[in-house]
Structure formats: structure tokens, C-alpha cells
Amino acid sequence: MRVTVDVIGDTTYEIEVDDEATYADLLEPTDYSQHQVSFMVDGRPVPEDQPVEVEEVRVVRLVQGG
């Protein structure tokens, strides 16, 4: 399946995934880790270990600091 991944404020890319891919696997072509982002599908967050079942995903970078 081909998935469009829109990293908010950065870039949009397309990735080919197999049936066992998780949302965390969508970060493979980026420099982000699953601890730095939240995955959104239809405006709702999804767990990074959940299998990808949609063709469009938004990735929101989380703000860190102290």
C-alpha cells in the first residue's frame, strides 16, 4: 500500500508499506523518532505501534524543552 505522510511544518512524502507496517515505520525516511511526533488520522491521534490501515497520515512534531 502507498501512504502519503504529511509532516506538518516540514515536508510531505509517499512511502510504500507492507501489510505489517506500523505508524512508527512511516518515520523511516525522516530524521524523527516516534518519541518526537504524534500520528494523526482523520484528526485523531493513533498509537505508533498500530498497523497502518489508511492512505493518508499527518505527523505532528511535538515541542520539547524545559
ABEGO torsion letter per residue (X at the ends): XBBBBBBBGBBBBBBBBBAABBAAAAAAABABBAAABBBBBGGBBBBAABBBABABBBBBBBBBEX
